[in-house]
Amino acid sequence: MTRTQAARKKRANGVESRQRILDAAAEIAGERGYEGTSIAAVSAKCGLPASSIYWHFKDKDDLIAAVIERSFETWLAALELPDEQAGSPLERVTVMAANVAKSLLEAPDFLRLGLMLALERRPDAPQGRTVFLQVRETASQKIVEMGRILFPDLDENGIRTLTTYAMAGADGLFVQRELNGEAVDLVAMFELHAQLVHDAARRLAAGPSN
């Protein structure tokens, strides 16, 4: 094996180890929450020594933040508005909502862990909470941009109101899924939510009724 091949193998092993650590941390944190997650537990779960975990991550906070970031990237990739050929604004936003729901089923850690941390109130906020609030703002801005495209008749206040409503509804549906499991069809619920958001946009654009 040449030196270049050895270097590539080392990098590949490093990437694989990092993913194993993140998978283990996501599973443990999803079951036990932030406080119940420890480096020792992650080590036991992934089968790698604590020294390997500390080689990739500074501490537990850094690890949990990385779990949230990885899951968010998967979720954000689904937050893409289909082009105009996909149909009307209602059809486009419904398709996007279904894709977002599927991504949450595949990678729920961003929202699951993020909401846990965001709702906690303590002076020493974990890094994961800060990361969650930052990436959530990124998502919010993306929804604002899509709102401007889909609903050009809405003013900025209307767009912001619609964004708040859309995100709050998505949060609530995700919590219902977490509480009730497969009894909640998350994809169907997100499609319904998209239709209600679309209806709300039309009402906001029309202004207060007399």
Number of C-alpha atoms within 10 A of each C-alpha: 6 7 8 9 10 11 12 12 12 12 12 12 12 15 13 12 18 20 15 19 24 21 16 20 27 27 16 18 21 17 11 12 15 20 8 11 19 18 18 12 16 26 19 13 16 18 13 16 13 14 11 14 23 14 11 15 17 10 13 21 17 16 25 27 21 20 25 25 20 16 20 24 15 17 25 16 11 18 21 18 20 15 10 11 7 12 12 12 18 16 17 19 26 25 20 19 27 22 21 24 25 17 21 22 15 12 19 22 25 27 21 21 22 26 16 13 21 16 9 11 8 8 6 6 13 18 16 25 21 15 19 22 15 13 18 18 12 13 18 17 14 16 22 19 13 18 22 15 13 19 17 12 16 21 13 13 10 20 23 17 15 21 23 15 16 19 15 12 18 20 15 11 20 23 15 16 17 13 11 11 12 10 9 15 14 23 21 14 19 24 22 15 21 24 18 17 20 22 13 17 22 14 14 20 16 11 11 7 6 3
